[in-house]
Amino acid sequence: MTGRYGDLDYPTLAKRGTLLGLCLFAVGAAGELGAHAMGLQLPAWEATLLFDAEVLGVALFLLSPLVFGVALPLTE
C-alpha cells in the first residue's frame, strides 16, 4: 500500500541525505583549508562555490533527518 507521498523509503532517504550533507561540507571545508594551507589564492567564484557547498552541506545534514525521519512519516 502506498502512502500519501508514494512509496518512499524514509529511513534510506534520511541516511543518504545526511551522508550527502556531510560529504558536501567535507569537500567545501577541505577545499578551502587545503588552498589556504598551500598558500594559494582562490578565484572569487571558487571561494564562493566552496563556501556554498559548506552551507548547503550543513543545511542538508541538519534537515534531512528532521524532514525524512520525523516530519514526513508523521504526515502519512
Secondary structure, 3 states (H helix, E strand, C coil): CCECCECCCHHHHHHHHHHHHHHHHHHHHHHHHHHHHCCCCCCHHHHHHHHHHHHHHHHHHHHHHHHHHHHHHHHC
